[in-house]
């Protein structure tokens, strides 16, 4: 029974090596990071390394009071566990839990850097999150100057770490085959794992800067979205009428600004429009009907014409007879006839 449990229980070196190999496969893969195959490898590697981390806690292999020189050469590689877990956590693709993944990865890198700093594996400064208390009492100009100086120093440190990693990669490639095949002596094994740890120190420092920047962007995005959601919706107001200057309108009507005198339709178009509205006749026959009187009216006019002519003739005869009587009276009654009252 004991032998079967030993076979089933994974060994600590195998857990670390399998997790590290899966990380290398993920980084070397050309498939998208969000693909199912890559995410399965990341999840599997994280599970193996978490199991290895629990086993390290049970074994109590490292002590804070020790220095890296007091650790056995074969055990130095286990110090890389938090850094490997941080790198794998960053490769989890889930937009809803991105902030949680970034925070977990940052905790892993911070744990690795703190442990490396305590063991004096390299000369570096821990990236503390809290700012110094004196910074809050300084004027904005001084804070801006400090930020510029800090940015310049960070850039210089990043360039220096890049150069160090290039040199470390060359040394690691020369020692890798001998160490993995078991042909290297203890001194070369120790040098190999020390180089691995220092490489991961530089990687962790760079990743910490990137994580802090991304966390700041994501938190600002969330705060702005919450602020916009908490705002009351704008009240609907009637649309404002355009402002029209009376003077400009009158001037446009007088001087023709805006071309008001241009014809908008031809005469034929206007006539067709009037026909549709039944204002004007639609053909020449209708025009003749409207111009010529109706037949009944024409017959009545023809019947009345002789009577009118006869009446006019009678009136002419009466007028002629009256004129003749008047002439006869003037002949028999000369001028001044009968006016004898004032004669002397």
C-alpha positions in Angstrom: 0.0 0.0 0.0 2.8 2.4 0.9 4.5 1.7 -2.5 1.3 2.4 -4.4 0.9 5.8 -2.6 4.4 6.7 -3.4 3.7 6.0 -7.1 0.5 8.0 -7.1 1.9 11.0 -5.2 3.9 13.3 -7.6 7.4 14.2 -6.7 8.3 17.8 -6.0 11.0 18.1 -8.7 8.6 16.6 -11.3 5.9 19.1 -10.4 8.3 22.0 -10.8 9.8 20.7 -14.0 6.5 20.0 -15.6 5.1 23.4 -14.7 8.2 25.1 -16.1 8.1 23.1 -19.3 4.4 24.0 -19.8 5.2 27.7 -19.3 7.9 27.5 -22.0 5.5 25.7 -24.4 2.9 28.4 -23.9 5.5 31.2 -24.5 6.9 29.5 -27.6 3.5 28.7 -29.1 2.2 30.6 -32.1 -1.4 30.0 -31.2 -3.6 32.8 -29.7 -3.3 33.1 -26.0 -7.1 32.8 -25.7 -7.3 29.5 -27.5 -8.5 26.4 -25.6 -5.3 24.5 -25.9 -3.1 27.3 -24.5 -5.5 28.0 -21.6 -5.7 24.4 -20.7 -1.9 24.3 -20.5 -1.8 27.4 -18.3 -4.5 26.0 -16.0 -2.7 22.7 -15.7 0.7 24.3 -15.0 -0.8 26.5 -12.3 -2.4 23.5 -10.6 1.0 21.7 -10.6 2.9 24.6 -9.2 0.3 25.3 -6.5 0.6 21.7 -5.4 4.4 22.1 -5.4 4.0 25.3 -3.3 1.9 23.5 -0.7 4.5 20.7 -0.5 7.2 23.3 0.1 5.2 24.8 3.0 4.8 21.4 4.5 8.5 20.6 4.2 9.5 24.0 5.6 12.6 23.9 3.3 13.6 27.6 3.6 14.1 30.0 6.5 14.1 33.8 6.5 17.3 33.9 8.6 19.3 32.0 6.0 21.3 33.4 3.1 21.4 31.9 -0.4 24.9 30.5 0.3 23.3 28.3 3.0 20.8 26.7 0.6 21.7 23.5 -1.2 22.4 23.8 -4.9 19.6 21.4 -5.8 17.1 23.4 -3.7 17.7 26.8 -5.2 15.4 26.1 -8.1 12.4 25.9 -5.8 12.8 29.6 -5.0 11.4 30.3 -8.6 8.0 28.9 -7.8 6.2 32.2 -7.1 7.7 33.8 -10.2 6.6 31.0 -12.4 3.1 31.2 -10.9 3.0 34.9 -11.5 4.0 34.5 -15.1 1.3 31.9 -15.7 -1.4 33.9 -13.9 -0.8 36.8 -16.3 -1.6 34.5 -19.2 -5.1 33.7 -18.0 -7.5 35.3 -20.4 -10.7 36.4 -18.8 -11.8 40.1 -19.2 -14.3 39.9 -16.3 -11.7 38.8 -13.8 -8.7 40.7 -15.3 -8.2 42.8 -12.2 -8.2 39.8 -9.9 -5.7 38.0 -12.2 -3.4 41.0 -12.2 -3.6 41.4 -8.4 -2.8 37.7 -7.9 0.1 37.8 -10.4 1.4 40.9 -8.6 1.3 39.1 -5.3 3.2 36.2 -6.7 5.9 38.4 -8.1 6.1 40.4 -4.9 6.5 37.3 -2.9 9.3 36.1 -5.1 11.1 39.5 -5.0 10.8 39.7 -1.3 12.2 36.3 -0.8 15.0 37.0 -3.2 15.8 40.3 -1.5 15.9 38.5 1.9 18.3 35.9 0.6 20.4 38.6 -1.1 20.3 36.9 -4.4 20.8 40.3 -6.2 21.1 43.9 -5.5 17.8 45.6 -6.3 15.1 47.7 -4.6 11.6 46.3 -3.9 8.8 48.1 -5.7 6.8 49.3 -2.8 3.3 50.4 -3.5 3.0 53.0 -0.7 4.4 56.4 -1.3 6.6 58.2 1.2 4.8 60.4 3.8 6.8 63.4 2.8 5.4 63.3 -0.7 2.0 64.5 0.3 3.4 67.7 1.9 5.2 68.8 -1.2 3.9 71.3 -3.8 2.7 70.0 -7.1 5.7 71.3 -9.0 8.1 69.4 -6.7 6.0 66.2 -7.1 6.1 66.6 -10.9 9.8 67.0 -10.8 10.1 63.9 -8.6 7.9 61.9 -11.0 10.1 62.9 -13.9 13.2 61.9 -12.1 11.6 58.6 -11.1 10.5 57.9 -14.7 14.0 58.6 -16.0 15.5 56.3 -13.4 13.0 53.5 -14.2 13.8 53.8 -17.8 17.5 53.5 -17.1 17.0 50.6 -14.8 14.9 48.8 -17.4 17.6 49.2 -20.0 20.2 47.9 -17.6 18.0 44.8 -16.7 17.5 44.1 -20.5 21.3 44.0 -21.0 21.7 41.8 -17.9 19.1 39.4 -19.2 20.9 39.1 -22.5 24.2 38.2 -20.8 22.4 35.8 -18.5 20.7 34.0 -21.4 24.0 33.4 -23.1 25.4 31.8 -19.9 22.3 29.8 -19.3 22.3 28.3 -22.8 25.9 27.2 -22.3 25.1 25.5 -18.9 21.6 24.1 -19.7 22.6 20.9 -21.5 25.1 19.9 -18.9 22.8 20.5 -16.0 19.7 18.8 -17.5 21.7 15.8 -18.5 23.2 15.5 -14.9 26.8 15.8 -16.1 27.5 19.2 -14.4 29.2 19.3 -11.0 27.7 21.1 -8.0 29.4 24.4 -8.7 28.0 24.6 -12.2 24.5 23.5 -11.0 24.6 26.3 -8.4 25.7 28.9 -11.0 22.9 27.7 -13.3 20.1 28.1 -10.8 21.5 31.4 -9.5 21.4 32.8 -13.1 17.8 31.5 -13.4 16.8 33.3 -10.3 18.5 36.6 -11.3 16.8 36.4 -14.7 13.4 36.0 -13.0 14.2 38.9 -10.7 14.6 41.2 -13.7 11.5 39.7 -15.3 9.4 40.2 -12.1 10.5 43.9 -11.8 9.4 44.6 -15.4 6.1 42.7 -14.9 5.4 44.6 -11.7 5.7 48.0 -13.5 3.4 46.8 -16.3 0.9 45.3 -13.9 0.7 48.6 -11.9 0.1 50.6 -15.1 -2.6 48.2 -16.3 -4.3 48.2 -12.9 -4.4 52.0 -12.8 -6.0 52.1 -16.2 -8.6 49.4 -15.4 -9.6 51.0 -12.1 -10.0 54.4 -13.7 -12.2 52.8 -16.4 -14.4 51.2 -13.8 -14.7 54.3 -11.7 -15.7 56.4 -14.7 -18.3 53.8 -15.7 -19.7 53.8 -12.2 -19.8 57.6 -12.1 -21.6 57.7 -15.5 -24.1 55.1 -14.3 -24.8 57.0 -11.1 -25.7 60.2 -13.0 -29.3 60.9 -13.5 -30.6 60.7 -17.1 -31.0 64.1 -18.7 -34.5 65.4 -18.8 -36.1 65.7 -22.2 -36.5 69.3 -23.2 -38.4 70.6 -26.3 -36.0 71.5 -29.1 -35.0 75.1 -29.2 -36.1 77.2 -32.1 -33.5 78.7 -34.4 -32.8 82.3 -33.9 -33.9 84.4 -36.9 -32.9 88.1 -37.3 -35.8 90.1 -38.6 -33.4 92.6 -40.3 -31.7 89.8 -42.2 -35.0 88.3 -43.3 -36.3 91.7 -44.6 -33.0 92.3 -46.3 -33.1 88.9 -48.0 -36.6 89.6 -49.3 -35.6 93.0 -50.7 -32.2 92.2 -52.2 -33.0 88.7 -53.2 -30.5 87.0 -50.9 -31.0 83.3 -51.1 -32.4 83.5 -54.7 -36.1 83.8 -53.8 -37.1 85.0 -57.4 -35.9 81.9 -59.2 -38.8 79.9 -60.7 -39.6 76.7 -58.9 -41.6 75.2 -61.8 -42.4 75.7 -65.4 -45.8 77.0 -66.8 -46.8 73.6 -67.9 -46.0 72.2 -64.5 -48.1 74.9 -62.9 -51.0 74.3 -65.3 -50.9 70.5 -64.6 -50.9 71.2 -60.9 -53.9 73.5 -61.3 -55.7 70.8 -63.3 -55.1 68.3 -60.6 -56.7 70.7 -58.1 -59.6 71.1 -60.6 -59.1 74.9 -60.7 -58.5 75.2 -64.5 -60.1 73.2 -67.4 -58.2 70.3 -68.7 -59.0 70.6 -72.4 -60.0 73.0 -75.2 -63.6 71.7 -75.2 -64.1 72.6 -71.6 -62.7 76.0 -72.4 -65.3 76.4 -75.2 -68.0 75.2 -72.9 -67.1 77.8 -70.3 -66.8 80.6 -72.9 -69.9 79.9 -75.0 -73.3 80.3 -73.2 -75.6 77.4 -72.9 -78.1 76.5 -75.7 -81.2 77.4 -73.6 -79.8 80.9 -72.9 -79.1 81.3 -76.6 -82.7 80.5 -77.6 -84.1 82.9 -75.1 -81.9 85.6 -76.4 -83.0 85.0 -80.0 -86.7 85.2 -78.9 -86.1 88.5 -77.1 -84.3 90.2 -79.9 -87.4 91.1 -82.1 -89.3 92.5 -79.1 -86.3 94.7 -78.2 -86.0 95.9 -81.7 -89.8 96.8 -81.9 -89.6 98.5 -78.6 -86.6 100.6 -79.7 -88.5 101.6 -82.9 -91.6 102.7 -80.9 -89.4 104.7 -78.6 -87.8 106.4 -81.5 -91.2 107.3 -83.1 -92.4 108.8 -79.8 -89.3 110.8 -79.4 -89.6 112.1 -83.0 -93.2 113.0 -82.5 -92.4 115.0 -79.3 -89.6 116.8 -81.1 -92.0 117.8 -83.9 -94.6 119.1 -81.4 -91.9 121.1 -79.7 -90.8 122.7 -83.0 -94.4 123.6 -83.8 -94.9 125.2 -80.4 -91.8 127.3 -80.8 -93.1 128.5 -84.2 -96.4 129.7 -82.7 -94.8 131.1 -79.5 -91.9 133.3 -80.2 -89.3 134.2 -77.6 -90.6 136.4 -74.8 -94.2 135.5 -75.5 -96.4 136.1 -72.5 -93.8 137.9 -70.4 -95.6 141.3 -70.4 -95.5 142.2 -66.7 -92.4 144.4 -66.6 -92.9 146.2 -69.9 -93.0 150.0 -69.7 
